[in-house]
């Protein structure tokens, strides 16, 4: 069905009314989820009325409605894209066979792991962002933050549905663990390292939604082509919501960069490295934005895992996870005899080395990600150039500041220079945010809750949300 049944406690389009056992299981999980949301969701705003979109259908057009909702009352639920008649497994040894509607027994453990890892990222990002509302630069941005948060919560519901419906007792136990782990906890951390990092300020949030949510898009695109059809349908609808998260990051970073460039032009400051003069304008200097970009880009690259991966090969061969845009690639979709060029560090420097394509799937997905990022960087640089500022933001080398894979802990500069450890440590403050940078940004992060007003360090958006004016009360602040 395309429309969503809102008569139940758990809104859904998967027929929960006809599956009382699963319905009871999800309803039993629901209180624990609400407890988690109240404990780890946006702090200080649980009673605020927020102008949010809520999915009412999975049709490509007209699938959501907008209105004021208190976040704890948001109708989270289970939504799957419409099934595709005659759909076939798009890759691997089962290429061309009918997709699975039930878990194939031989792949049960691998499939559960894929779902658990994806599910764990969703509440983790909410936890990382829970304090940002207290320093929002505008009601418009505050509303966008909360929209991202509630949709990450719904994506968690999507993964919990798959665990509860298809994995029995093991799935129920995994579902409970998803709301027990905590981002940054020493005892029960989130599974992936980047989701245990802090998101202390809005520049970090925008960088996260530009880079890390873009990784989310790449992963969801790959899972959306899974031979396990319920997972595919789940991720296909999640992608509709994920697009907004990347929009928030792309435009948020762009507005910060544009405001800095405009302020410099207005003040007649030509040297972008004169941080003291630029910061005195109440904006974020471009070299600091570059350092934050270096950090978030490198953290996100680690999410793709090792460049050579037998796990990735096994997922693909089993037909559980495809390549990015698998259906647009012209080859045999099995890759047994194919190769892929992967960058390696040798005694002669960085070289491209052909490896078996199956083992290089992580590297290929990472390369697709880097290419996808480049478009946003070009847009940001146009704003800088149009204001006459001689500065260009650049993605760092893929070996810079890595903690996972072949380049882990190597002393590589953002330009790809191979350095001595001592030189790398001495120069790291040129390339990564410092304690002084953090203190400066924290000082800037003062909330602006007046309707239509924006902080000094970010430009106004070009338009409001869904035809609303920029001067709209997107969040009604209590008290």
C-alpha positions in Angstrom: 0.0 0.0 0.0 1.2 3.6 -0.6 -0.9 5.4 2.1 0.1 5.1 5.7 -2.3 3.7 8.3 -2.4 6.2 11.2 -5.1 4.4 13.2 -2.5 2.3 15.1 0.0 3.3 17.7 2.7 2.5 15.1 1.9 4.2 11.8 2.7 1.9 8.9 2.1 0.7 5.4 3.2 -2.9 6.0 -0.1 -4.3 7.2 0.6 -4.5 11.0 -3.2 -4.8 11.6 -2.9 -8.3 10.0 0.2 -9.4 12.0 -0.8 -9.2 15.7 2.4 -10.8 16.9 4.7 -8.3 15.2 2.4 -5.5 16.1 2.6 -6.4 19.8 6.4 -6.7 19.6 6.8 -3.2 18.1 4.3 -1.8 20.6 6.3 -3.4 23.4 9.5 -1.7 22.0 7.8 1.6 21.7 8.0 2.8 25.4 11.7 2.1 25.4 12.1 4.2 22.3 10.1 7.1 23.8 12.3 6.8 27.0 15.4 7.0 24.8 14.0 10.0 22.9 13.1 11.9 26.1 16.6 11.1 27.5 18.7 11.6 24.4 16.6 13.7 22.0 16.9 17.5 21.6 17.4 18.8 25.1 15.2 21.7 26.2 12.7 21.5 23.3 10.5 18.5 23.9 7.5 20.7 24.6 8.1 23.1 21.6 5.7 23.1 18.7 7.8 22.5 15.6 6.7 22.9 12.0 7.6 19.4 10.7 6.8 17.3 7.8 5.3 13.9 8.4 5.1 11.1 5.8 1.5 10.2 4.9 2.3 8.2 1.8 5.2 6.6 -0.1 4.2 8.0 -3.5 6.9 10.1 -5.1 4.6 13.1 -5.2 2.6 14.4 -2.3 4.1 12.0 0.2 4.2 14.3 3.2 2.2 16.9 5.1 3.5 19.8 7.2 2.2 21.1 10.5 3.1 21.9 14.1 4.0 18.9 16.2 5.7 18.4 19.6 8.6 16.1 18.9 7.6 13.4 21.5 4.2 13.3 19.7 5.7 12.8 16.3 4.1 9.8 14.6 7.2 7.6 14.0 6.4 4.5 12.0 7.3 1.8 9.5 7.3 2.9 5.9 8.4 0.8 2.9 8.5 1.9 -0.8 6.1 0.2 -3.1 7.1 -3.3 -4.3 8.4 -3.6 -7.8 6.8 -6.4 -9.7 9.3 -8.9 -11.1 12.2 -7.4 -9.4 15.4 -9.5 -9.6 18.6 -9.7 -7.5 20.9 -7.1 -9.1 24.4 -8.5 -8.3 26.5 -11.4 -7.1 26.2 -15.1 -7.5 22.3 -14.9 -7.5 22.2 -12.2 -10.2 19.0 -12.3 -12.1 17.1 -14.6 -9.6 13.9 -13.3 -8.0 14.5 -11.2 -5.0 14.0 -12.7 -1.5 10.9 -11.9 0.5 12.2 -13.9 3.4 15.7 -14.1 4.9 17.8 -16.6 3.1 19.1 -18.9 5.8 22.7 -19.1 4.6 23.0 -15.3 4.8 21.1 -14.7 8.0 24.0 -13.5 10.1 25.4 -11.2 7.4 22.1 -9.6 6.7 21.4 -9.0 10.4 24.8 -7.4 10.8 24.1 -5.0 7.9 20.7 -4.0 9.4 22.1 -3.5 12.9 25.0 -1.3 11.8 22.7 0.8 9.6 20.2 1.0 12.5 22.9 2.0 15.0 23.8 5.1 13.1 20.3 6.6 13.2 19.9 7.2 17.0 23.6 8.0 17.3 23.3 11.1 15.2 20.4 12.3 17.3 22.5 11.8 20.4 25.4 13.7 18.9 23.2 16.7 18.0 21.0 16.8 21.1 22.4 20.1 22.5 22.5 22.1 19.3 19.1 23.7 19.8 20.5 25.8 22.6 22.7 27.7 20.1 20.6 27.7 17.0 21.4 30.6 14.6 17.7 31.0 13.6 14.3 29.4 14.0 14.6 28.3 10.3 17.8 26.3 11.2 16.3 25.1 14.5 13.4 23.6 12.6 15.7 21.9 10.0 17.7 20.4 12.9 14.6 18.9 14.4 13.4 17.6 11.1 16.6 15.8 10.6 16.3 14.4 14.2 12.8 13.0 13.9 13.6 11.4 10.6 16.7 9.8 11.9 14.3 8.4 14.6 12.0 7.1 12.0 14.9 5.4 10.1 15.6 3.6 13.4 12.1 2.4 13.4 12.5 1.1 9.9 15.5 -1.0 10.9 13.8 -2.2 14.1 10.9 -3.4 12.0 13.2 -5.6 9.9 14.9 -7.0 13.0 11.6 -7.7 14.8 9.8 -9.2 11.8 12.6 -11.3 10.2 15.0 -12.3 12.9 13.0 -13.6 15.8 14.5 -13.5 19.3 17.9 -12.3 18.0 16.2 -9.4 16.3 14.3 -8.4 19.3 17.5 -8.4 21.4 19.3 -6.3 18.8 16.4 -3.8 18.7 16.7 -3.3 22.5 20.5 -2.7 22.2 19.9 0.0 19.6 18.4 2.2 22.2 20.8 1.1 25.0 24.0 2.2 23.3 25.1 5.8 23.5 27.2 8.0 21.3 30.6 8.6 23.0 29.9 6.1 25.9 32.9 4.2 27.2 30.8 1.3 28.3 28.3 1.1 25.4 29.5 3.2 22.5 28.0 3.3 19.1 29.3 0.7 16.6 31.1 3.1 14.2 33.8 5.5 15.3 32.5 8.7 13.6 29.2 8.3 15.5 31.0 8.6 18.8 32.5 12.0 18.0 30.9 15.1 19.4 28.9 17.6 17.3 29.5 20.7 19.5 28.5 23.5 17.2 26.5 24.3 14.1 29.4 24.4 11.7 30.1 20.8 12.8 26.4 19.9 12.3 26.4 21.3 8.8 29.7 19.5 8.0 28.2 16.3 9.5 25.0 16.6 7.4 27.0 17.4 4.2 29.7 14.7 4.6 28.4 12.0 7.0 24.8 12.0 5.7 26.2 11.8 2.2 27.9 8.6 3.3 24.5 7.6 4.6 23.1 8.2 1.1 25.8 6.1 -0.5 25.2 3.3 1.9 21.4 3.5 1.5 21.7 3.5 -2.3 23.7 0.3 -2.1 21.3 -1.3 0.4 18.3 -0.1 -1.7 19.4 -2.5 -4.4 19.7 -5.5 -2.0 18.4 -8.9 -3.0 16.5 -9.0 0.3 13.4 -7.0 -0.9 12.1 -5.7 2.5 15.5 -4.1 3.1 15.5 -2.6 -0.4 12.0 -1.2 0.0 12.9 0.2 3.4 16.0 2.0 2.2 14.3 3.3 -1.0 11.9 5.3 1.1 14.6 6.4 3.6 16.4 8.0 0.7 13.5 10.4 0.1 14.0 11.7 3.6 17.8 11.6 3.5 17.9 14.1 0.7 16.7 16.8 3.0 19.5 16.0 5.5 22.1 16.6 2.8 20.3 19.8 1.7 20.6 21.1 5.2 24.4 20.4 5.2 25.0 21.7 1.7 23.1 24.9 2.1 24.2 25.4 5.8 27.9 25.3 4.9 27.2 27.4 1.8 25.5 30.1 3.8 28.3 30.3 6.4 30.9 30.6 3.6 28.8 33.2 1.7 28.4 35.3 4.8 32.1 35.2 5.5 33.0 36.2 2.0 30.4 39.0 1.9 31.5 40.3 5.3 35.2 40.4 4.1 34.2 42.2 0.9 32.1 44.7 2.8 35.0 45.4 5.2 37.6 45.6 2.5 39.6 42.6 4.0 41.5 40.9 1.1 43.7 38.5 3.1 41.7 35.5 4.1 44.4 34.4 6.5 44.1 37.5 8.6 42.0 35.5 11.0 41.9 38.2 13.7 40.5 40.8 11.4 37.9 38.4 9.9 36.8 37.0 13.2 36.3 40.6 14.5 33.5 40.8 11.9 31.5 38.1 13.8 32.0 35.5 11.0 34.1 32.3 10.7 37.3 32.7 8.8 37.8 30.5 5.7 41.0 28.7 6.9 39.0 27.5 10.0 36.2 26.3 7.7 38.9 24.4 5.7 40.2 22.8 8.9 36.7 21.7 10.0 36.2 20.3 6.5 39.4 18.4 6.7 38.3 16.8 10.0 34.8 15.8 8.9 35.8 14.6 5.5 38.5 12.3 7.0 36.2 11.0 9.7 33.6 10.1 7.1 36.1 8.3 4.9 36.7 6.0 7.8 33.1 4.9 7.7 33.7 3.2 4.3 36.0 0.7 6.1 39.2 -0.8 4.7 40.1 -0.3 1.1 40.3 -4.1 0.6 37.5 -6.0 2.3 36.4 -9.6 2.2 33.2 -8.6 4.1 32.2 -6.2 1.3 33.0 -8.9 -1.2 30.8 -11.4 0.6 27.9 -9.0 0.9 28.1 -8.3 -2.8 28.5 -11.9 -3.9 25.5 -12.9 -1.7 23.4 -10.2 -3.4 22.8 -8.4 -0.1 24.5 -5.1 -0.9 25.2 -3.7 -4.3 27.4 -1.0 -5.6 26.3 2.7 -5.8 24.0 2.9 -8.8 24.5 -0.8 -9.6 21.7 -0.7 -12.1 23.5 1.9 -14.2 26.8 0.0 -14.4 27.5 -2.0 -17.6 29.3 -5.2 -16.6 28.4 -8.8 -15.6 27.4 -7.7 -12.0 29.3 -10.7 -10.6 32.9 -9.3 -10.8 34.7 -12.6 -10.4 37.2 -11.7 -13.2 37.1 -7.9 -12.8 39.6 -5.5 -11.2 39.5 -2.1 -9.7 42.2 0.6 -9.3 43.0 1.3 -5.6 45.5 3.9 -4.3 48.4 2.4 -2.4 51.3 3.9 -0.6 54.7 2.4 -1.6 58.3 3.3 -1.1 57.9 5.3 -4.4 54.9 7.2 -3.1 51.2 6.9 -3.9 50.5 4.6 -6.9 47.3 3.1 -8.4 47.2 -0.6 -8.1 44.7 -3.0 -9.7 43.1 -5.4 -7.2 40.2 -7.8 -7.5 37.0 -5.7 -7.9 35.1 -7.7 -5.3 37.8 -6.9 -2.7 37.8 -3.2 -3.7 34.1 -2.5 -3.3 34.7 -0.3 -0.3 37.3 1.7 -2.2 34.9 2.1 -5.1 32.1 3.3 -2.9 34.4 5.8 -1.2 35.6 7.1 -4.6 31.9 7.6 -5.6 31.5 9.5 -2.4 34.5 11.8 -3.0 33.2 12.6 -6.5 29.7 13.3 -5.1 31.2 15.7 -2.5 33.1 17.7 -5.2 30.0 19.4 -6.5 29.2 21.0 -3.2 32.7 22.2 -2.8 32.6 23.8 -6.3 29.4 25.7 -5.3 31.0 27.0 -2.1 34.1 28.2 -4.0 32.0 30.1 -6.5 30.5 32.2 -3.6 34.1 32.9 -2.4 35.3 33.9 -5.9 32.2 36.1 -6.6 33.1 38.2 -3.6 36.7 38.7 -4.9 38.3 36.6 -2.2 41.5 34.7 -3.2 40.9 31.5 -1.4 39.8 28.0 -2.5 38.4 25.2 -0.3 39.8 21.8 -1.2 39.0 18.3 -0.1 42.1 16.8 1.6 43.9 13.8 0.3 42.1 10.6 1.1 45.1 9.4 3.2 45.0 12.4 5.5 44.0 11.9 9.2 42.8 8.4 8.7 42.2 5.9 11.5 40.8 3.0 9.4 42.2 1.2 6.4 45.6 1.2 4.6 46.4 4.8 5.5 45.6 4.5 9.2 47.8 6.8 11.4 50.2 7.6 8.6 51.7 11.1 8.6 50.2 12.4 5.4 49.4 16.1 4.8 46.1 17.3 3.3 48.1 17.8 0.0 49.2 14.2 0.1 52.8 14.9 1.2 54.5 12.0 3.0 56.0 13.6 6.2 58.1 12.6 9.1 56.1 12.0 12.3 57.6 15.0 14.0 56.8 17.4 11.1 53.3 16.0 10.9 52.7 16.6 14.6 54.2 20.1 14.5 52.0 21.1 11.6 48.8 19.4 12.5 47.3 22.6 13.9 47.5 24.1 10.4 45.2 21.3 9.1 42.8 20.4 12.0 40.7 22.5 14.4 42.5 23.6 17.5 41.3 24.3 21.0 41.4 28.0 20.2 39.2 27.4 17.1 36.7 25.6 19.3 36.7 28.4 21.8 36.1 31.0 19.1 33.2 29.0 17.5 31.7 28.4 20.9 31.7 32.1 21.6 29.9 32.7 18.3 27.2 30.1 19.1 24.6 32.4 20.7 21.0 31.5 20.0 18.7 33.6 17.8 15.1 32.8 18.4 13.5 36.0 17.1 11.3 35.4 14.1 13.2 36.1 10.8 16.5 36.9 12.6 19.8 35.2 11.9 23.2 35.0 13.7 25.9 37.2 12.3 28.0 34.3 11.0 25.4 32.7 8.6 23.6 34.2 5.6 19.8 34.0 5.3 18.5 31.2 3.1 17.3 32.0 -0.4 13.7 30.9 0.6 11.7 29.4 3.4 10.4 25.8 3.8 7.6 24.7 1.5 6.6 28.2 0.4 6.6 29.6 3.9 8.4 33.0 4.3 11.7 33.1 5.9 10.0 35.3 8.6 7.9 32.4 9.8 7.6 31.0 13.3 9.1 27.6 12.4 9.5 26.7 16.1 7.3 28.0 18.9 9.7 28.4 21.8 8.0 27.5 25.1 7.8 30.1 27.9 
